[in-house]
């Protein structure tokens, strides 16, 4: 698998994990009783926890694979004067 395909797979898995976390989080929050749609609260908590752990690991991998892209974007922003000391600077408009 080449680097581009790996990035696509990781991004897709991250999106699916996000949806899983949102669904299990909503079920845990709104489902106040013991069993929700056939899932026990303990099972939902375990699924939610391991999805979160998996997502954290994949975020680190994603950031590592895209590190050069992030650096290039930051350099481009700094070169244009959009970032200065971590805050946004308004651009000057032709003598106004």
Number of C-alpha atoms within 10 A of each C-alpha: 7 6 9 10 10 13 16 12 13 18 15 12 15 20 13 14 19 15 13 16 20 13 14 23 17 11 18 19 9 10 14 10 9 11 14 14 7 8 13 14 18 12 13 18 16 13 16 20 15 13 20 16 12 14 20 13 12 17 15 11 14 17 12 12 16 12 12 11 12 13 11 11 12 14 13 13 14 14 11 10 13 15 16 11 7 8 8 11 11 9 9 7 6 5 4 4
